[in-house]
Amino acid sequence: MRCLNFTHCFAHPPSPGGRGGFTLTEVIVSSFLITVIFAALTAFLSFARRSNSMTENRASSIHIARQAMETLHSKLYNDPLLSIGNNKRPLPGYPDNRGYYNVSYADPVKKNVKDITVVIEWVEPWGMQRSVSLTTSHTESLHY
């Protein structure tokens, strides 16, 4: 049989009841494809949301660490906030659970340069513990 027009060649043959429509196989396959596409889209959006949350938390923590570092770096070399000790001291001006800082000598023999390390910790919404740290040196000759 020759095809005389496009719709004649690709049309479904009429069903016995005279009604046209999709077969059960076509409906199942299309439903499966729609489900796979929807699942992939949902996974992508979830990943994007999670990535955005991580980036936002990290940027906020770096900002807090820089502010705390500027506060500590502006102090005099012999200021009590900059006394030597490797204990976790709370950040000045921030809640105790937000982060901490340590002060140590860069050269234990000369004792004229102090290293200040600021650490900010946070927990991501899905429970992952994260942290960021900044370290700078504080010299006696420049901050007396």
Summary of the structure (lengths in Angstrom):
residues: 144
radius of gyration: 32.6
end to end distance: 101.3
largest distance: 101.3
contacts: 323
relative contact order: 0.12
helix: 40%
strand: 24%
